């Protein structure tokens, strides 16, 4: 692998890590900046398909607003770079906490991200992110205000 390919791979992984970090710190401006204007975000198990950076940022921030804390962990990354485009997949585990929620304070889910990214003047950005749920446990009601 060339130094350029290694640098691109690292830059893609930085975007993936920033996604988890911005969610968990509720940095919605930083979160939105990770997507192209025409990006799509898909999670059929919970929110369906969201089209465009603004819809993604608004819907995700609203869905996580009732929570006291989240922790998104990623692993087993596979990155393939094709010039100015890249494919990425990894597993995720996400914990969601709302203190005092009836029926339990914690909802945890695990699954897979399948992504497409594009090199932009501002760096690599998601053009497509699909979440596939593989398992969950706990109280889905933590998302309810």
GIRA-V568804 format. One record per backbone hydrogen bond with DSSP energy under -0.5 kcal/mol. NH is the residue of the N-H (numbers start at 1). CO is the residue of the C=O. Records with the same first field share a line. If there is no record, write none. Layout:
# GIRA-V568804
NH->CO + CO
This chain:
# GIRA-V568804
6->2
7->3
8->4
9->5
10->6
11->7
12->8
13->9
14->10
15->11
16->12
17->13
18->14
19->15
20->16
21->17
22->18
23->19
24->20
25->21
26->22 + 23
27->22
28->26
31->27
32->28
33->29
34->31
35->32
36->126
39->36
40->127
41->50
42->129
43->48
46->43
47->43
48->43
50->41
52->39 + 50
53->37
56->52
57->53
58->54
59->55
60->56
61->57
62->58
63->59
64->60
65->61
67->64
68->97
69->97
71->95
73->71 + 93
75->91
78->89
80->87
82->85
84->82
85->82
86->117
87->80
88->115
89->78
90->113
91->75
92->111
93->73
94->109
95->71
96->107
97->69
98->105
101->98
104->101
107->96
108->137
109->94
110->135
111->92
112->132
113->90
114->130
115->88
116->128
117->86
118->125
119->84
120->123
123->120
125->118
126->34
127->116
128->116
129->40
130->114
131->42
132->112
133->131
134->110
135->110
137->108
139->106
140->138
142->139
143->140
144->141
